[in-house]
Amino acid sequence: THEFELEPNSSNPVTEFARVTRSVATNKIHCAALCSRSSDCRTFSYSPASSECRMSNEEPGGLDSDGLPVYNKRRAATGSLCKRTVVTTTDGRQFCPIQQRVSDTDFQQPWSAYKTGFGDDVNYWIGLEAIHQLSSASANGVTLLVQVVTWEDSVLQYQEYSNFLVRNASSNYTMTVGPVVEKNRTLPKAS
């Protein structure tokens, strides 16, 4: 169930109130997944005590009205190769999601769509050309972070690879990737 309300928003001078969506979530990962499915969600906070997930269309940051940490889902800057959002990990590293699938959007597309990108704010592929540009930004390639969330029990699994590089169109966007930096790690379901 979802419930909408307006909540005082003292940290953002643009609006006096922020629209807040409240939903039940099993843990913080599930709450993050709910936020990622919504194009209106820009921040979220999760209360383990009440299993409440609060999602907002504002970006207050810091703590919410109950003192819980607020996590931002930032939109990428205009003109950025990272076309949708920038994800910041708990250790401060930033990643650009190159694909996100959270519903039944059809990913069977022609080659031209895979080259330039397709989708919306919730389900998307940023495109091989953008991935080539992003991965070519460093002489040693960049880190590829692969994350999978199981919706049934909200378990996050991920692996990191070093030296990720997608070559240009003349090589048919050949991908090279270095060794696994961090082995498959599962974050268990929160109690």
C-alpha positions as CSV (number, residue, x, y, z in Angstrom):
1,T,0.0,0.0,0.0
2,H,1.1,3.5,-0.7
3,E,0.2,6.6,1.1
4,F,1.0,10.2,-0.1
5,E,1.4,13.2,2.1
6,L,3.2,16.5,2.3
7,E,6.0,16.8,4.8
8,P,7.8,19.9,6.0
9,N,11.0,20.5,4.0
10,S,13.2,22.9,5.8
11,S,16.4,22.0,3.9
12,N,15.2,23.0,0.5
13,P,14.2,26.6,0.1
14,V,12.5,26.0,-3.3
15,T,9.5,24.3,-1.8
16,E,8.0,24.5,1.7
17,F,6.7,20.9,1.6
18,A,8.0,17.8,-0.1
19,R,5.7,15.1,-1.5
20,V,6.4,11.9,0.5
21,T,5.3,8.4,-0.6
22,R,5.1,5.8,2.2
23,S,5.3,2.1,1.6
24,V,6.1,-1.1,3.4
25,A,9.6,-2.6,2.6
26,T,11.4,-5.6,4.0
27,N,14.7,-3.8,4.3
28,K,16.8,-0.9,3.0
29,I,17.6,-2.7,-0.3
30,H,13.9,-3.3,-1.0
31,C,13.3,0.4,-0.3
32,A,16.0,1.4,-2.7
33,A,14.5,-0.9,-5.3
34,L,11.0,0.7,-4.8
35,C,12.6,4.1,-5.3
36,S,14.5,3.0,-8.4
37,R,11.2,1.8,-10.0
38,S,9.6,5.3,-9.6
39,S,10.6,8.2,-11.8
40,D,9.2,10.5,-9.1
41,C,11.5,9.2,-6.4
42,R,14.7,11.2,-5.9
43,T,15.4,10.3,-2.2
44,F,14.4,7.6,0.2
45,S,14.8,6.6,3.8
46,Y,14.0,3.3,5.5
47,S,13.0,2.6,9.1
48,P,13.8,-1.0,10.2
49,A,11.6,-0.6,13.3
50,S,8.4,0.1,11.3
51,S,9.4,-1.4,7.9
52,E,8.5,1.9,6.4
53,C,10.0,3.2,3.2
54,R,9.7,6.9,2.7
55,M,10.3,8.1,-0.9
56,S,10.3,11.8,-1.9
57,N,10.5,13.9,-5.0
58,E,12.8,16.4,-3.3
59,E,16.6,16.1,-2.5
60,P,17.0,17.1,1.1
61,G,19.9,14.8,2.0
62,G,21.0,14.3,5.6
63,L,18.3,13.0,8.0
64,D,14.6,12.7,7.6
65,S,12.1,14.0,10.2
66,D,12.6,10.9,12.4
67,G,16.4,11.2,12.2
68,L,16.8,8.4,9.7
69,P,19.5,8.8,6.9
70,V,18.2,10.0,3.5
71,Y,19.7,8.4,0.4
72,N,19.8,10.4,-2.8
73,K,19.1,9.1,-6.2
74,R,20.8,11.9,-8.2
75,R,20.0,12.7,-11.8
76,A,23.1,13.0,-14.0
77,A,24.1,16.5,-15.1
78,T,22.7,17.7,-18.5
79,G,25.1,16.7,-21.3
80,S,26.6,14.0,-19.1
81,L,27.4,10.6,-20.6
82,C,25.7,9.1,-17.6
83,K,22.2,9.8,-18.9
84,R,19.9,8.8,-16.1
85,T,21.3,8.8,-12.5
86,V,24.6,8.7,-10.6
87,V,24.8,6.1,-7.8
88,T,27.1,6.8,-4.9
89,T,28.2,3.8,-2.8
90,T,28.5,3.8,0.9
91,D,32.3,4.3,0.6
92,G,31.8,7.4,-1.6
93,R,32.6,6.0,-5.1
94,Q,30.3,7.0,-7.9
95,F,29.0,4.7,-10.6
96,C,26.9,5.4,-13.7
97,P,24.3,2.7,-14.3
98,I,24.5,1.5,-17.9
99,Q,21.4,-0.7,-17.7
100,Q,18.5,-1.0,-15.4
101,R,15.5,-3.4,-15.7
102,V,12.8,-3.4,-13.0
103,S,9.7,-4.4,-15.0
104,D,8.6,-6.0,-18.2
105,T,9.9,-3.4,-20.6
106,D,10.9,-5.0,-23.9
107,F,14.7,-5.1,-24.3
108,Q,14.5,-6.8,-27.7
109,Q,15.6,-3.8,-29.8
110,P,17.4,-3.3,-33.1
111,W,21.2,-2.9,-33.2
112,S,20.8,0.9,-33.7
113,A,18.9,1.2,-30.4
114,Y,21.7,-0.7,-28.6
115,K,24.2,1.6,-30.2
116,T,22.5,4.9,-29.1
117,G,20.5,3.7,-26.0
118,F,16.8,3.4,-25.3
119,G,14.3,3.2,-22.4
120,D,12.9,5.6,-19.8
121,D,13.9,6.8,-16.4
122,V,13.1,3.4,-14.8
123,N,14.1,0.8,-17.5
124,Y,16.9,1.7,-19.8
125,W,20.1,0.9,-21.6
126,I,22.4,4.0,-22.1
127,G,23.9,2.7,-25.3
128,L,27.2,1.2,-26.5
129,E,28.5,4.6,-27.7
130,A,28.0,6.1,-24.3
131,I,29.6,3.1,-22.6
132,H,32.6,3.4,-24.9
133,Q,33.0,7.0,-24.0
134,L,32.6,6.4,-20.3
135,S,35.0,3.4,-20.3
136,S,37.6,5.2,-22.4
137,A,37.9,8.1,-20.0
138,S,40.7,6.4,-18.1
139,A,43.9,4.9,-19.7
140,N,43.5,1.8,-17.5
141,G,39.7,1.4,-18.1
142,V,37.2,1.8,-15.3
143,T,35.6,-0.5,-12.7
144,L,32.5,-2.4,-13.8
145,L,30.1,-3.0,-10.9
146,V,27.4,-5.6,-11.6
147,Q,24.5,-5.6,-9.2
148,V,21.5,-8.0,-9.1
149,V,18.6,-7.6,-6.7
150,T,16.2,-10.5,-6.2
151,W,12.7,-9.0,-5.7
152,E,11.3,-11.9,-3.8
153,D,13.6,-11.5,-0.8
154,S,15.5,-8.3,-1.7
155,V,18.9,-9.8,-1.6
156,L,21.6,-7.7,-3.3
157,Q,24.4,-9.6,-5.1
158,Y,27.3,-7.9,-6.8
159,Q,30.7,-8.3,-8.3
160,E,33.3,-5.7,-9.3
161,Y,35.7,-6.1,-12.3
162,S,38.8,-4.0,-13.0
163,N,39.9,-2.5,-16.4
164,F,36.5,-2.5,-18.0
165,L,36.6,-1.1,-21.5
166,V,34.2,-1.1,-24.5
167,R,36.0,-0.3,-27.7
168,N,34.6,1.9,-30.5
169,A,32.2,1.2,-33.3
170,S,34.9,0.1,-35.8
171,S,35.6,-2.9,-33.4
172,N,31.9,-3.6,-33.0
173,Y,32.1,-2.3,-29.4
174,T,34.3,-5.2,-28.3
175,M,34.4,-5.5,-24.5
176,T,37.4,-6.3,-22.4
177,V,37.4,-6.7,-18.7
178,G,40.1,-7.4,-16.1
179,P,40.0,-9.7,-13.1
180,V,37.3,-9.7,-10.4
181,V,38.2,-7.1,-7.9
182,E,35.7,-8.3,-5.3
183,K,34.2,-11.8,-5.4
184,N,30.5,-12.3,-5.5
185,R,29.2,-11.0,-2.3
186,T,25.7,-11.4,-1.0
187,L,24.2,-8.9,1.4
188,P,21.7,-10.9,3.5
189,K,18.1,-9.9,4.0
190,A,17.7,-7.5,6.9
191,S,15.8,-8.8,9.8
